[in-house]
Amino acid sequence: MQIDPEPLYHQGLADRVIAYLQTKDTRLFPFTARFDEERQKAFIHDLRDGLSDLIESGSKRGTSATGFLTSDKRLREVVASWAAAGGGWPETQDPTNPFGISGVAPFDPDPVP
């Protein structure tokens, strides 16, 4: 019995991400129509990171070399966070956020000498 009925890998999402990376067509992700150059670069960077999780974790068949199922969870999280921001910066990506951005250690008021 399958506990979580949601598929671990959505080929359509991966195809859409690849198409966006190649064309930057805003029809693929409508919220990108309001992006400035900085946001577009950050979104593309995040998409590449999310896509690399799929590529590094296994083949297109949906299984990794060790037999574990490939998951597109990170890719879905990237798209969802940017979509929720509606063309703005996701909270973890906002460069004005003094507590850090995704992938970077949080701001440390007492740096190590």
Number of C-alpha atoms within 10 A of each C-alpha: 4 5 5 7 7 8 8 13 20 15 12 9 15 18 11 13 22 15 13 17 15 9 10 16 13 13 10 14 15 12 17 20 15 13 17 11 9 10 19 16 12 16 21 16 13 21 22 16 15 21 21 14 16 22 14 11 20 18 13 12 9 20 16 17 12 8 10 11 16 21 19 22 14 17 23 17 14 18 18 12 15 22 17 13 12 15 17 17 20 20 16 14 20 16 13 10 12 10 15 17 17 14 9 10 9 12 12 10 7 6 6 5 3
